[in-house]
Amino acid sequence: MKTVTIAHEKWPLERPFRIAYQSITDIDVIVATVSDGTHVGRGEGVPFDRFEGPFEQSLAAAQAAADAVRRGASRHDLIDECAPTAGRNALDCALWDLESRRAGQPVWRLAGLERFEALPVTFTVGIDRPDVMARHAAAAAQSLLKIKLDADDPVATIRAIREAVPTKTLIADANEGWTFEQLTEVLPRLAALGVEMVEQPLAAGGDAALEGYAAPLTLSADESCCTLADLDAVAPRYQMINIKLDKTGGLTHALALARAARARGLSLMVGNMVGTSLAMAPAMIIGQWCRYADLDGPLLLAGDRVPRLDYADGFIHPSRGGLWGEGAP
């Protein structure tokens, strides 16, 4: 029988972070620990009320999933027995970590990958005045920037940033904040400024207008694509999906979604809800197949776990200190 614990942690951000529909100053984190009496696995999930409601509801769902693991549920059983929540993600990743430690093999090998490499990491610039965002973009060590945009003159924002960073790669995220009319007016201008991709411009459930639209740049689904059940709807509307383990409810389902999306000809990016290195490490598995690795969560926090992932030279490097999934005892 496995011993399972669920813990609630709060991590402050280095500075307030704003997206189209909210601003955050700290994050509530669910940490799952699973032990077989000899080995211990850990996983982290970060609930987002856009998907799960109040944190207390997420924590209760995590406890219910923990009960299933205590009764003997496997990672695959959790997909059938529990909703895809951040708590299920934490447990799923803890079970992967436990399996890795028991086998003495890294998770990437257990997941069937042929190699596991450092990834160029995206740095996210939150919504602020255009001049402030341009300053943050110029100060970032990363050469790939993800710009959060709202409906308030996104072209002016991107223009200010492009002037500050003429050679950096820019992608953007509207977080469901635009109308289709605004999209058709804005996208050609953003493309002219060198923006490669725009993420979730229209509201999830309100993006049918994208079918048949010839976008001048790549469109990626985020809120519109959480699990495999969403793939049929998003495939005709987007060219890319953003996989987040807190949306899929864990690495197990994320791997299935990634494989199915690639089979449909969709490009991939991997994202995060902001979290510590313990949340980013499993997402690096998905990142091996992705065009963009938006795994900068620890860079937005006031501090990180020890051991942690190594962010250096614009890349995210695997931990060698026993953080997660390294096959360490």
N, C-alpha and C positions, 0 to 999 in steps of 0.2 A: 504494500500500500504506500502511496506517495503522500508526503507531507506538503501541503500547499498553504502559502500565506499571501494575502493581498494587503498592500500598504499604500497609503495616500501620502504623496509628497508635494510640496509647493516650491517652485523654482522661479526666482525673480528674473525679469529681463534686464539687459543692460540699459535700455531706454524704451519708452513706450513704442509699441509697434502697431501701426494702423493699416488696415485693409479697407475694402470698399464699404463693409457694413459693420465694422467694429474696431475698437482699439484695445490692446491688451498690455498689461504691465507685468503680469506673471502667469505661470501655467500651473495647472493642477495635473499631477502625474499619478498613474496607477502602476505600481511595481509588483509583479508576480514573482514569487520564489517557489520552486518545486524541487523537492529532495526525495531521493530513493533511499536515504539513510547513509549513502556513501558519497554520492555526487550531488551537486546543487546546480540548478539552472535558473537563470533570471531573464526577465523580459520586462519591457516598459511600453505602456500605452498612454497616449495623451488624448483624452476625450475632447470632442469639439461639439459645443451645444447645437451647432447648425445641423448635425446629424443625430445626436443622441439625447438632447435635452439637458436638464440640469445635471451638474456633476454628481449629486447624490444618487440620481437614477443610474448613471454610468457605474458608480461604485457598487450599487446593488446588483447590477448585471454581472459585474466582475466576480462578485462573491458567489453568485449562482453558477457561473461557469467554473469557478474553483471547486464547488461541490461536485460538479460532474467529473472533474479530473480526479478528485479524491475517490470517486466511485469507480475509477478505472478508465475514463474516457481518454481516447488518444487525440492527437491533433486533428485527425480526419473526423473523428466522432464529434468534436466540437463544432465543426462546420455544419453538421446536421442538427445538433442539439441546441446551439446557442446562436443568437443574432450576431451579425458582424459588427462588433463593437471594439473600442480601444481596450477594454478589459480582456476580451477574447484574444486580441492581438498580443497583449502582455503574456497571457498564459501560453499561447501558441509558441511565441518566441522563447519562453522559458523552457518549454518542452524540447524545442530544437537544441537549445543550449545544453540541456541535460543529456540529450542523445549524443551530442557532440563529445561531451566530456566522458561519457560512458564508453564510447567507441574509440576515443583517442584520435578522432578525425575532425577536421574543420567542417563547419556546416556547408561551405560551398561545395565540398566534395560529396557530402551526403545529399545535397540538392541536385547533383548531376552536372555541375558546371565543369568545364574543362580547364578553366583558369580563374584567378581572382586577382584583380589589379586595382591599384589606386585609381581614383576617379577625379576628373576635373570638377570642382564643386562650384555650384551657383551661389552667389551672394544676393540676398533679397533686400531691396530698398523699399521700406515702407512709405506709405502716403504722407506727404508733408507739403510745404510750399515747394514749387519747382526749384528754387535756388538752394534750399536745404537738401532736397533729394539729389541735386547735382553735386553738392559738396560731399554727401555720403557716397555717391557713386565714384567720385574721384579718389576718395580715401580708401576704398575697398582694395584689398590685395588681389582679389580674384579678377580674372579677365572676362568672366561670364557673369552678367548681372540680370537678375529678374526684377522688373520694375512693377510695383503694385500701382494700379491706376483706378480711379473712380470715373464718374461721368463728367467731371468738371475739367474740360479742356485737356484731355490726355495728350493731344498733339503738342501743346505748349510744354507740358512736362517732359515728354520725350525729347523735344528739341533742346531744352535746357540741359538735359543729361547728355545728349549726344555732343553738344558743344564742349562739355566738360570732359568727356571720355570718347574722343573721336575714333579710337581703335578697338574699344571693348565690344564684345558681343552682347547684344541686348535681346532679351525676351520680356514679355509683359503678361500681367495677370489682372484681368478686370473683375474677377470674383463675382460674376453674375450681374454686374452693375450697368450694362448698356442695353439699349434697345437695338433691334435689327436695323432701323434707319440710321442710328448713330454709327453702328458698326460699318455699314456700307460706305459711309462718308469718311470715317476715320482710318480704316485699314489701309487704303492705298497711300495715305499720307504717312502712316507709321512705317509701311514697307519702304517708302522712299527715304526714310531716316535710318534704314538699316535694321529695323526690328525683324527678327527671324520668325517669331512665334507669338501668338496671343492665346492665353489660356482662359477658358470659360467666360467668353464675353457676354453671353445671354444666360438668363436664369435656367437652372435645371428644370426640365419639364416644359420649358417655353422656348426651346431651341430648334423646333421642327423647321423653321424658316431656313436653317443652314443646309438642308438637303437641296442639292442642286446648285448651291451658291459657289461660284468659283472664287475663292478667297485668294488675294494676292500674296498671302503668307500662310504659314502653317497654323491651323487652329487645333488646340488641344482641349479635351474634355477633362474636367476635374470633378466638380460637384455632380455632373451628369453621369459619371461612371465610377461607381463604388465597387461593384462586384461583377461576376460573370453574367448575372441576370440583366445587366444594363448594356451589354456589348452589342446586341442586335440593333438597339435603338441608336447608339452613338456612332456605329461604324459608317453609316451613310452621311453623317453630319460633320465628322471631325477626321483629321488625318493622324492624330496622336491622342493618347490617353495618359493622364497623370495617375500613376499607381501610388497609393499611400496605404501603408499597412494598417493604420487605424481605421481606414474605410473598408478594407477587405476583411478585417478581423484576423489578420495574421499573415505570416510569411507563407504558410501552406496554401491558402487561397490566392495570395498574390502571385505565386509561381504559376498556378493554373490560369489566372487571368492574363498574365504576361504571355504565356505560350499561346493562348487562344487569340489574343490581340495580334501577335506577330503572324499567326497563321492567316489572319484576316487582312494582312498588309498594313496594319497600323504601326506607326512609330511609338516609342515609349519614352516617358520620363518618369522619374521616381521623385516623390515629394515627401514632405513631412508637415506635421501640425505644430512644429517647434517642440523640441525635446532635447534630452541629453544624449551623450554618445551611445548610451545603452539602447536608445530608440533608433539611432542612425545605423548602428552596426548591422542589424538584420536587413535594413533597406539597401545596404551596399550589395547584397546578393542580387536583388532585382536590378540595381544600377549597372551591373555588368552587361546588361542588354540594352541600356538606355542611351538615347541621344543627349539627354540632360539629366544630371544628378543634382536635384535641388534638395540637398541634405545639409543645409547650413544652420540647422536649429541650434546647436551648441554655440555658434558664433553670435547668436542673438541674446544669449543668456549672460547673466552677470558672473556665472561660474559653471563648471562642468564636473562630471564624476571623475574619480581616479580609481582605476586606470581609465583612460579615455582614448578616443580616436585622435590621430595626428593630422591636424590641418596645417599644411605648409606648402608654400609655393603655388597656391591656387588649386591644390589637390587635397583630397581626403584620403588618408592612408589608413590601412587596417591597424588595429591595436595589436601589439605583441605582448601585452601585459595581462592577458586573461580576462579581458572585458566581457566578451560574448563570443560563443561559437567557434573558438579557436582550437578545440580539441584538447585544451589543457585539463589536467586532473582537477 
